[in-house]
Amino acid sequence: MSIASPANHGSAWRERSIVPGFGISFGIIVTALSLIVLIPLAALVLKAASAGPADIWALASSPRVLGALRLSFGAALLAAFVNLVFGVLIAWVLVRYEFPGKRFIDAAVDLPFALPTAVAGIALAAIYAPNGWIGSLLAPLGIKIGYTPAGVLMALIFIGLPFVVRTVQPVLAEMEAELEEAAALLGASRWRTVWSVIVPPVLPAAMTGFVLAFARAVGEYGSVIFIAGNVPMVSEIAPLLIVIRLEQFDYAGAAVIGVLMLVLSFIIILALNLFQGALRRRLGHV
């Protein structure tokens, strides 16, 4: 039995390729990715490094920056979780039921995509500010949403909801309702049907929507500043600190905060992806 040489393996691989031009395509992809993502991120890191270790540590450990990062990432994670729950429910209702006004609700889900973020922020402030439509009703009860961290959370929920709905909706549309009926006929309980029939195919899309909603929320600026109040160490988000540093011509300081957000975002998204993979494997054995 003859053993093919590496050259023959490469030739055979190229012959089996359905779409030709891998070398050119790969080169274009790497070039585009470098110009759009890698080079700008490298420039950001180099600009942050120009501040020096002492200044970087002083800025990264300052209470104001830590408070802003805590609010940005904490509110983004909480908003993504809320969107995960309600986004899946909205997608389920839109796919499985027919009712008056369904097309209107389906179109309304995409409004956060279409609205400029500043317009969304003004609209949220008009509703949840202490003198707003809902805020004025809650104020006598001692509940304040506008100009507080709760206002930040509301803004992040608003802009992140479509990511979950639109990633889960196609998966639910492709699922056959007959599978659930078959499970029920075989004696499966409702919880068993949900966990064994519905969750496995929906979970990857739901987790993808969760990650997208988190990634969108953690860097949100326009819709937040109008309703946050922007009080340092209370309702001030990290992107606002970057803008403040830029207005002060402190480009290195702005880059340091940007790198901190980049590193934290990467760690959280990587952890979420690892959790998603482990959960999928676990569900596969159920």
N, C-alpha and C positions, 0 to 999 in steps of 0.2 A: 504493500500500500504506500503510495507516494504522499509526501507531505508538501502542501503548497507553500511556496515562499511568501514572505510578507508582501512583496510586490504583487504577487498573484492575488493575495487576499485583498489588497487595495483595489486592484483592477476589477476583481469580482464584485466588490462592494459598490464600485462606481457603476458597473453594469446593472446591478439590481436596483439602483436608485431610480425611483419613478420620476422625480422632478430633477432635471439636470442642473448643473451650475452651482454646486454646493460651495465651491471655493469662492466664487464671486459673491454669492449671497451672504456667506459667512463674513467676508470682508466688509461688505456694506453694513451688515448688522453691527459688527464691532465698531466700525467708524462712526455710525450714527449714535450708538450707545455711548461711545466715548465723548462725542461732541455735545450730546444732550445731557448726559448724566455724570459720567465719570470725571471728566475734566472740570466742570463747574464744582463738583463736590471736592475734588482735589484742591482747587483754588480756594474754596471755603476753609478747608483744613489748614492750608498754608497761611492764609490770612489770619486765622485764629492763632496759629503758632507764633506769628510775629509779635504777639503781645508779650511773650515771655512767660516762663513757668510761674513766677510769683504773681503776676497780674492775672493769669488764667485761674490760678487757685483762689485768689482773692475774690474774683468775680463769680466763679462757679460755686463758692461756698458762702456767698453773701445771702443774708436772710431774704432779701427782696427777690433775688433770682430763684432761690429754692422755693419760696412761696409761689412764684409765678409758674414754675415748672410743676409743682405739686398740683396746682389748680388746673393747669392745661391738661396734664396727663390723667389726673384723677377724674376730671369732668368728662374727658374724651372716652375713657374706659366705661364710665357709668352710662354715658349717653349711648355708646355702642351697645351695651347690654340691654338698655331699654328698647333701642331700635331693633335688636335681635328678637325680642319677645313680640313686640307689636308689629314689626315688619313681617314676621312669619304669619301672624294672625291675619293681617291685612291681605297678604298674598293668598292665603288659604281661602278667605272669603271671596276675593276677586276671581279665583279660579273655579271654585266648587259651587258657587251659588249665582243665581240670576235674580236681580232685584231692580226696581226703578232707581235710576241715577247711577247705575254701575259704571257707565262710561265716563260720567263726570268725576266720580271718585278716582277712577283709574287714571284719568288725565291729571287730577289734582296732585297725585303722588309725585309727578315730575316737576311740580312748580318750584321746589327748592333748587332743581337743576337750572331752571330758566331764569329765575330771579337773580339780579345782581346782589351780592352779599350785603352791600350797604342798604339796599331797599329792604331786604329781609330784616336787617337789624332795626331799621326805622319802624317797620310794621310790628315787630315783636315789642319794641319799646312802647308803641302806641297802645298795645294790648295789655302788657304786664307792668308798665310803670305805675307808681303809686296813684297817678291821676288817670291811668288808662282804663279801658273798658272792663277788663277783668281785675286789674290791680286795684281799682277804686272799690271794688266789691270785697276784696280780700283784706284791704288795709284796716277796716274797722275790726277785723278778727285777729289782728296782729300778725298777719301773714304778708310777707314782702318778697316778691319775686324779682322785680326790676331793680337793677343796680346792686345786685347781690350775687354770690356764687350760684344761686338757684337760677338767676337770669342767664348766666353763662351756660348752665346745663340745658335750659330750654332752647337756647340758640343752637347748641350742638346737636340736640335731638332733632331739631327742625331740618338742619342741613344734611343729616346723615341717614334719615329714614329711607329715602329712595334707594340707597345702595343695597339695603337688605331686601326690600320688596322686589326690586328688579333682578336680583340674582336668584331668589327663591322661586319667583313666579314661573319662569319657564320649566323648572324641574317639576313643580307641582302639576303644570299643564300636561307634561308628558307621562305622569303617573296614571295608571289605570285604576279607576275606582273599583273595578271588579276584584282586584287583589285584596282590598279591604273587606269586600263582601265575602270572598272566599275564606279569609281568615275568621270572620265571624261565624260562617257556616261550619267551620272546623272546630268551633268551640273556643276560640281565643277571646279573651276579655278585651275590653276597649283599650286598657292600658297596654296589654300585650300586643294588640294590633298596632297601636301608635308606635311603640318602641321597636317592634320587629319589622313592620311593613312600611311605615311612613318615615320614621326618623333616619334609617340608614341612607336612603337616596337623597333626602333633603339636607342632612347635616353638612356635607361638604359645601353646598351652596350657601347655607346659612352662615357657616363659619367664614366663608369668603366675604359675604356681605358684612359680617361683623368686623373683619379686618379692614375692609374698605371704609366702613363708617368711622372706625377709630382713626385711620390714617387721614381721612378728610377732616375730622374734628380737631385733631391735635394741632394742626397748623392753621385753623380758622382764625380770621381776623375781622373782616368787614362786618359780619353779622353779630359779632360779640361786643365790639367796643361801644355800640350804641345802647346796649342793655346791661353791660357789666358794671358800670359805675367806675371801673378802673382805679379802685382804691388800692395802693400798694400793700402787698401781703394779705389782702382780703379778696379782692375781685379783679386783680390785675393778671392778665395772661402773658405767657412768654413771648408770643409774637409781638405784642405791644411793646415789650421791653426792647426787642430788636429794633422796632421803628424809632423808639426814643433814642437809642444809641446812634442810629443813623442820622437823626436830626441834629444830634450833638457832634456829628462828624467823627464819632468813635467807631470806625469801621472794624477795627480789630475786636473791640468789645462785642459788637453786634455779631461778628463771626464766631466768637467764643460761645455765645448763647445759642447760635444756630447749630454749632457742632454738638453741643450738649443735647439739643433736641434731636439731632440726627442719630446720635449714639443710642439715646434712650428709646427712640422710635424703633430702631433696628432691633434692639434687644427684645422689646415687647412683641414686635411682629414675629420675630424668630421663635419666641416662646409660644406664641399663639399657633404658629404653624406646626411646631412640634407637638403641641397639645392636640391639635386637629388630627395629625397623623396617628397619634396613639389612640385617640377616641375612635377613629375609623377602624383601626385594627381590632379594638375591643368589641365594637358593634358587629364586626364581621364574624366574631366567634360566638355571638349571642344566638 
